[in-house]
Amino acid sequence: MYEIKATQQLKKLMRDYFTSMSKPVAWCTSVGPAELLRSFGFDVYFPENHGALLGATRTAMDYIPAAVQCGYSGHVCSYTTSDIGAFLSGKTPLQKQYGMEGIPKPDLIVYNTNQCREVQDWFNFYAKHFNCPVAGIQPPRHIDEVSKEETDLVVQQFKKIIPACEEVSKKKFDIDRFRETIKLSKEATMLWQQVLKTAIASPAPISFFDGVIHMGPIVVLRGTQQAKDYYQLLLDELTQNIMDKKGVVKNEQCRIFWEGMPIWGKIRMLSDLFTQNNSVVVASTYCNSWIFDEFDERNPFESSALAYTKIFINRSEKAKMQMLKSWMDEYHCDGIVFHDSKTCHNNSNAKFGMPQRMKEETGIPYLIVEGDLCDLRFFSEGQSITKIETFIEQIESSKIKI
């Protein structure tokens, strides 16, 4: 059975990240200004990462009702409802996994709505509860290309966060320290990109389902030496596996692109399903969301604003189509699976005809799988297995005919 040995180091790294967290603590969205916060000496906590953990441990559905009872719709982001519900219930997987009393209490909360508006409501819930200062970045949304005017607007919003950071941390802003965290983030994110690009090889040494696990450090440890060191370790192992012709599937027959969010509670099941059918999900929009090649320590504010505004989820359909076509070509994909996530409307691209237009323009077949990030009531395992196996058979059949 194929294994990635670096996983053991990953487990230690993530344990150390959670258990060593100390004051002052800043909460941040997963694609938010973590580098700026770290330059002030904050330990940074990411509620979205906790939402994913609730999904992966299949505990999310135990807590969503508590948030619904509090007035949050069961049809909004299940990261939000499961996280708030868990908090209201006084529970977290961190208790069992790492022996922690609970989630770390925030001294400052910062969000970026480049992903969705839900994070603003979500984070303000906690700001009110903890009587904690909160600051937000609200960049232009759904854009083709990011203009200088739009970047300048986001830069201004970044700089407005500084006084709150100074007051809470009791430290003055240090541009050199900010440059240093941006440099470390850039180096780590470029290594992460190289890790993902190893899947261009056949057999692919890493799949989307491996990627959503190994992306942990690029989310929660951006701007640190630990993240950089980990991705160098992982890259070295995967590069060696390519040389040794070792991959996720020995007899790789079908290469798939995954568009949309993971179905956290079914990662293992879906990974095994594709493997059993000699198929590999070699690339995804999701894992590529943490590649920030625009970072530049010489222009830390401008490059941060550009990087965080250019992400896939924040772009127009025109820009998304171009990015998808490029990735599917680069990774030699035979088909694309669109995950229609029922509570993540902003990161579901199967609702307005994109799959059909992609098929018309590229000829690449598609499949729509209905599910959710955390709420498994929206996912039918039996139906999904049948759909995915039929999809793979159709792709393989078309290859034989050609």
C-alpha positions as CSV (number, residue, x, y, z in Angstrom):
1,M,0.0,0.0,0.0
2,Y,1.3,3.4,-1.0
3,E,2.3,5.7,1.9
4,I,3.8,9.1,2.3
5,K,6.4,8.8,5.1
6,A,6.4,12.6,5.8
7,T,2.9,12.2,7.3
8,Q,4.5,11.3,10.6
9,Q,6.3,14.6,10.7
10,L,3.1,16.3,9.7
11,K,1.3,14.9,12.7
12,K,4.0,16.2,15.0
13,L,4.1,19.6,13.4
14,M,0.3,20.0,13.7
15,R,0.3,18.8,17.3
16,D,3.1,21.3,18.2
17,Y,1.2,24.1,16.4
18,F,-2.0,23.6,18.5
19,T,-0.4,22.7,21.9
20,S,2.2,25.5,21.9
21,M,-0.2,28.3,21.1
22,S,0.2,31.1,23.7
23,K,-0.8,34.8,24.2
24,P,-1.3,37.0,22.3
25,V,-3.6,35.0,19.9
26,A,-5.1,36.4,16.7
27,W,-7.8,34.6,14.8
28,C,-7.6,34.8,11.1
29,T,-9.4,33.5,8.0
30,S,-7.6,30.8,6.1
31,V,-6.7,33.2,3.2
32,G,-6.2,36.2,5.4
33,P,-3.3,38.4,6.4
34,A,-1.5,35.8,8.6
35,E,1.9,37.2,7.8
36,L,1.0,40.7,9.1
37,L,-0.3,39.2,12.3
38,R,2.8,37.1,12.8
39,S,5.0,40.1,12.3
40,F,3.5,41.4,15.6
41,G,4.3,38.2,17.4
42,F,0.7,36.8,17.4
43,D,0.2,33.1,17.4
44,V,-2.5,32.7,14.7
45,Y,-5.5,30.4,15.0
46,F,-7.8,29.6,12.0
47,P,-11.4,28.7,12.7
48,E,-11.9,27.4,9.1
49,N,-9.2,24.8,9.9
50,H,-11.2,23.9,13.0
51,G,-14.3,23.6,10.8
52,A,-12.4,21.2,8.5
53,L,-11.4,19.2,11.6
54,L,-15.0,18.9,12.7
55,G,-15.9,17.6,9.3
56,A,-13.0,15.2,9.1
57,T,-13.8,13.7,12.5
58,R,-17.5,13.4,11.5
59,T,-18.6,15.4,14.6
60,A,-19.9,18.4,12.7
61,M,-23.5,17.1,12.5
62,D,-23.6,16.7,16.3
63,Y,-23.1,20.5,16.7
64,I,-24.8,22.1,13.7
65,P,-28.3,21.9,15.5
66,A,-26.9,24.1,18.3
67,A,-26.1,26.9,15.9
68,V,-29.4,26.5,14.1
69,Q,-31.2,26.8,17.4
70,C,-29.2,30.0,17.9
71,G,-30.6,31.4,14.6
72,Y,-28.1,30.3,12.0
73,S,-29.6,28.7,9.0
74,G,-28.7,25.1,8.3
75,H,-28.1,26.0,4.7
76,V,-25.2,28.5,5.3
77,C,-21.6,27.4,5.5
78,S,-21.3,24.3,7.6
79,Y,-17.9,25.3,8.7
80,T,-19.7,28.3,10.4
81,T,-22.6,26.3,11.9
82,S,-20.5,23.4,13.1
83,D,-17.8,25.6,14.6
84,I,-20.3,27.9,16.4
85,G,-22.4,24.9,17.4
86,A,-19.3,23.1,18.8
87,F,-18.4,26.3,20.8
88,L,-21.9,26.6,22.2
89,S,-21.7,22.9,23.2
90,G,-18.3,23.4,24.8
91,K,-16.8,20.7,22.6
92,T,-13.9,20.5,20.1
93,P,-11.9,17.6,18.6
94,L,-8.8,19.3,20.0
95,Q,-9.8,18.0,23.4
96,K,-9.5,14.4,22.3
97,Q,-6.6,14.7,19.8
98,Y,-4.3,17.0,21.7
99,G,-5.6,17.1,25.3
100,M,-6.5,20.8,25.0
101,E,-9.2,22.3,27.2
102,G,-10.8,24.0,24.2
103,I,-10.1,26.4,21.3
104,P,-7.7,29.2,22.1
105,K,-9.4,32.5,23.1
106,P,-8.7,35.4,20.8
107,D,-7.1,38.7,21.7
108,L,-7.7,40.0,18.2
109,I,-9.9,38.7,15.3
110,V,-9.2,39.5,11.6
111,Y,-11.1,38.3,8.6
112,N,-10.9,38.7,4.8
113,T,-14.1,38.3,2.7
114,N,-12.1,37.3,-0.4
115,Q,-13.7,33.8,0.1
116,C,-17.3,34.7,1.3
117,R,-19.4,37.0,3.3
118,E,-20.1,34.3,5.9
119,V,-16.7,34.8,7.5
120,Q,-17.7,38.3,8.5
121,D,-20.9,37.1,10.4
122,W,-19.0,34.1,11.8
123,F,-16.1,36.0,13.2
124,N,-18.3,38.8,14.5
125,F,-20.2,36.2,16.5
126,Y,-17.0,35.5,18.4
127,A,-15.9,39.1,18.6
128,K,-19.1,39.9,20.4
129,H,-18.9,36.8,22.7
130,F,-15.3,37.5,23.7
131,N,-15.7,41.3,23.7
132,C,-12.7,41.3,21.4
133,P,-11.5,43.8,18.8
134,V,-12.3,42.7,15.2
135,A,-11.0,44.1,11.9
136,G,-12.0,43.1,8.4
137,I,-10.7,43.3,4.8
138,Q,-13.3,43.4,2.1
139,P,-11.7,43.3,-1.3
140,P,-13.5,43.7,-4.7
141,R,-15.2,40.4,-5.6
142,H,-15.7,38.3,-8.8
143,I,-13.1,40.2,-10.9
144,D,-11.4,39.2,-14.2
145,E,-8.0,40.7,-13.5
146,V,-6.9,42.6,-10.4
147,S,-6.2,46.2,-11.2
148,K,-3.7,48.5,-9.4
149,E,-6.7,50.5,-8.2
150,E,-8.2,47.4,-6.6
151,T,-4.9,46.4,-5.1
152,D,-4.4,49.9,-3.7
153,L,-7.8,49.7,-2.0
154,V,-6.9,46.4,-0.3
155,V,-3.6,47.9,0.8
156,Q,-5.4,50.7,2.5
157,Q,-7.5,48.1,4.3
158,F,-4.4,46.1,5.3
159,K,-2.8,49.2,6.8
160,K,-6.0,50.0,8.8
161,I,-5.5,46.8,10.8
162,I,-2.1,47.9,12.1
163,P,-3.3,50.2,14.9
164,A,-5.4,47.3,16.4
165,C,-2.4,45.0,16.1
166,E,-0.2,47.5,17.9
167,E,-2.7,48.1,20.7
168,V,-3.3,44.4,21.4
169,S,0.2,43.1,20.9
170,K,1.9,46.1,22.7
171,K,4.4,46.2,19.8
172,K,5.0,48.8,17.1
173,F,4.8,47.8,13.5
174,D,8.1,46.6,12.2
175,I,8.3,46.6,8.4
176,D,11.4,44.4,8.4
177,R,9.7,41.8,10.4
178,F,6.8,41.9,8.0
179,R,9.1,41.5,5.1
180,E,10.6,38.5,6.8
181,T,7.3,36.7,7.3
182,I,6.3,37.5,3.7
183,K,9.6,36.0,2.5
184,L,9.1,32.8,4.5
185,S,5.5,32.5,3.3
186,K,6.7,32.9,-0.3
187,E,9.3,30.2,0.1
188,A,6.8,27.8,1.7
189,T,4.1,28.5,-0.8
190,M,6.5,27.9,-3.7
191,L,7.5,24.6,-2.2
192,W,3.9,23.7,-1.8
193,Q,3.3,24.5,-5.4
194,Q,6.2,22.1,-6.4
195,V,4.7,19.5,-4.1
196,L,1.4,19.7,-6.0
197,K,3.1,19.7,-9.4
198,T,4.8,16.3,-8.7
199,A,1.3,15.0,-9.6
200,I,2.0,15.9,-13.2
201,A,4.1,12.8,-13.3
202,S,2.6,9.4,-14.0
203,P,2.1,7.5,-11.7
204,A,1.3,10.5,-9.6
205,P,3.0,10.4,-6.2
206,I,0.3,12.5,-4.5
207,S,-3.4,12.9,-4.9
208,F,-6.0,15.5,-4.0
209,F,-7.0,13.4,-1.0
210,D,-3.4,13.4,0.2
211,G,-3.1,17.1,-0.6
212,V,-6.0,18.2,1.7
213,I,-4.1,16.6,4.6
214,H,-0.6,17.8,3.8
215,M,-1.9,21.4,3.1
216,G,-2.3,21.9,6.9
217,P,1.0,23.8,7.4
218,I,0.5,26.1,4.4
219,V,-2.8,27.2,6.0
220,V,-1.9,27.4,9.7
221,L,1.9,28.0,9.6
222,R,2.4,30.5,6.7
223,G,5.2,32.9,7.5
224,T,7.2,30.4,9.6
225,Q,10.3,28.4,9.1
226,Q,8.5,25.2,10.2
227,A,6.2,25.3,7.1
228,K,9.1,25.9,4.8
229,D,11.1,23.0,6.3
230,Y,8.1,20.6,6.1
231,Y,7.4,21.2,2.4
232,Q,11.1,20.7,1.5
233,L,10.9,17.4,3.3
234,L,7.7,16.4,1.6
235,L,9.0,17.5,-1.8
236,D,12.2,15.5,-1.5
237,E,10.2,12.4,-0.7
238,L,7.8,12.8,-3.6
239,T,10.6,13.6,-6.0
240,Q,12.3,10.4,-5.0
241,N,9.1,8.5,-5.5
242,I,8.8,9.8,-9.0
243,M,12.3,8.6,-9.7
244,D,11.4,5.2,-8.3
245,K,8.2,5.1,-10.3
246,K,6.1,4.9,-7.1
247,G,2.7,6.4,-7.2
248,V,-0.7,6.5,-5.5
249,V,-1.9,3.9,-8.1
250,K,0.4,1.5,-9.8
251,N,-1.7,0.9,-12.8
252,E,-2.8,4.5,-13.3
253,Q,-5.6,4.5,-16.0
254,C,-7.5,7.7,-15.4
255,R,-6.5,11.2,-14.1
256,I,-9.2,13.4,-12.6
257,F,-9.4,17.1,-11.6
258,W,-11.5,17.9,-8.5
259,E,-13.3,21.3,-8.6
260,G,-14.6,22.6,-5.3
261,M,-14.4,21.9,-1.6
262,P,-13.4,18.5,0.0
263,I,-16.1,16.3,1.5
264,W,-14.2,16.1,4.7
265,G,-16.0,13.2,6.3
266,K,-15.6,11.1,3.2
267,I,-11.9,11.7,2.3
268,R,-10.8,8.1,3.0
269,M,-13.8,6.6,1.3
270,L,-13.4,8.7,-1.8
271,S,-9.7,8.1,-2.0
272,D,-10.1,4.4,-1.7
273,L,-12.9,4.5,-4.4
274,F,-10.7,6.2,-7.0
275,T,-7.7,4.0,-6.1
276,Q,-9.8,0.8,-6.5
277,N,-10.8,2.0,-10.0
278,N,-7.1,2.7,-11.0
279,S,-7.8,6.4,-11.0
280,V,-6.1,9.4,-9.3
281,V,-7.5,12.8,-8.5
282,V,-4.3,14.6,-9.5
283,A,-5.2,18.2,-9.0
284,S,-7.8,20.6,-7.5
285,T,-8.8,24.2,-7.3
286,Y,-8.9,23.8,-3.5
287,C,-5.3,22.8,-2.9
288,N,-4.1,25.4,-5.4
289,S,-5.8,28.1,-3.3
290,W,-2.8,28.4,-1.1
291,I,-0.2,29.2,-3.8
292,F,0.7,32.9,-3.5
293,D,3.5,33.4,-6.0
294,E,2.8,37.2,-6.0
295,F,4.3,37.5,-2.5
296,D,7.3,39.8,-2.6
297,E,9.1,41.0,0.5
298,R,10.3,44.1,-1.3
299,N,6.6,45.2,-1.6
300,P,5.0,43.4,1.3
301,F,1.7,45.3,1.4
302,E,1.1,45.5,-2.3
303,S,2.1,41.9,-3.0
304,S,0.0,40.6,-0.1
305,A,-3.0,42.6,-1.3
306,L,-2.6,41.2,-4.8
307,A,-2.0,37.6,-3.7
308,Y,-5.0,37.5,-1.4
309,T,-7.3,39.2,-4.0
310,K,-6.3,37.0,-6.9
311,I,-7.3,33.7,-5.4
312,F,-9.6,31.4,-7.5
313,I,-12.7,31.7,-5.4
314,N,-12.6,35.5,-5.6
315,R,-12.5,35.6,-9.4
316,S,-15.0,36.0,-12.2
317,E,-16.3,33.0,-14.1
318,K,-14.2,34.0,-17.1
319,A,-11.0,34.0,-15.0
320,K,-12.0,30.7,-13.3
321,M,-12.6,29.0,-16.7
322,Q,-9.1,30.1,-17.9
323,M,-7.5,28.8,-14.7
324,L,-9.3,25.5,-14.8
325,K,-8.4,24.9,-18.5
326,S,-4.7,25.6,-17.7
327,W,-4.7,23.2,-14.7
328,M,-6.4,20.4,-16.5
329,D,-4.0,20.7,-19.4
330,E,-1.0,20.9,-17.2
331,Y,-2.0,17.8,-15.2
332,H,-3.1,15.8,-18.2
333,C,-6.6,15.3,-16.8
334,D,-9.1,13.0,-18.5
335,G,-12.1,14.3,-16.7
336,I,-13.3,16.8,-14.0
337,V,-15.5,16.3,-11.0
338,F,-17.5,19.3,-9.8
339,H,-18.4,19.1,-6.1
340,D,-21.7,20.9,-5.7
341,S,-21.3,21.7,-2.0
342,K,-24.7,22.5,-0.6
343,T,-23.7,25.0,2.1
344,C,-20.6,26.5,0.4
345,H,-22.3,28.5,-2.4
346,N,-19.2,30.7,-3.0
347,N,-16.9,27.7,-3.8
348,S,-19.4,25.7,-5.8
349,N,-19.1,26.2,-9.5
350,A,-21.6,23.7,-10.7
351,K,-24.7,25.8,-10.2
352,F,-24.7,28.2,-13.2
353,G,-23.7,26.1,-16.2
354,M,-19.9,26.1,-15.9
355,P,-19.5,22.3,-16.3
356,Q,-21.5,22.3,-19.5
357,R,-19.5,25.3,-20.9
358,M,-16.2,23.6,-19.9
359,K,-17.3,20.5,-21.8
360,E,-18.2,22.5,-24.9
361,E,-14.9,24.4,-24.9
362,T,-12.5,21.6,-24.0
363,G,-14.3,18.3,-24.8
364,I,-13.3,17.1,-21.3
365,P,-16.1,15.1,-19.7
366,Y,-17.5,16.2,-16.3
367,L,-19.4,14.7,-13.3
368,I,-21.3,16.7,-10.7
369,V,-21.2,15.1,-7.2
370,E,-23.6,16.6,-4.6
371,G,-22.3,16.8,-1.1
372,D,-21.0,19.3,1.5
373,L,-17.9,20.3,3.4
374,C,-19.1,19.0,6.8
375,D,-22.8,18.2,6.7
376,L,-23.0,14.6,5.4
377,R,-26.8,14.8,5.3
378,F,-26.3,16.3,1.8
379,F,-24.1,13.4,0.6
380,S,-25.4,10.0,-0.6
381,E,-22.5,7.5,-0.5
382,G,-24.2,4.8,-2.5
383,Q,-25.4,7.1,-5.2
384,S,-22.0,8.9,-5.4
385,I,-20.1,5.6,-5.7
386,T,-22.3,4.5,-8.6
387,K,-21.9,7.9,-10.4
388,I,-18.1,8.0,-9.9
389,E,-17.5,4.4,-11.1
390,T,-19.8,4.9,-14.1
391,F,-17.9,8.2,-14.9
392,I,-14.5,6.4,-14.8
393,E,-15.8,3.6,-17.0
394,Q,-17.1,6.0,-19.6
395,I,-13.7,7.8,-19.7
396,E,-11.8,4.5,-20.0
397,S,-14.3,3.3,-22.7
398,S,-13.8,6.5,-24.7
399,K,-10.0,6.0,-24.5
400,I,-10.3,2.5,-26.0
401,K,-12.4,3.8,-28.9
402,I,-9.8,6.4,-29.7
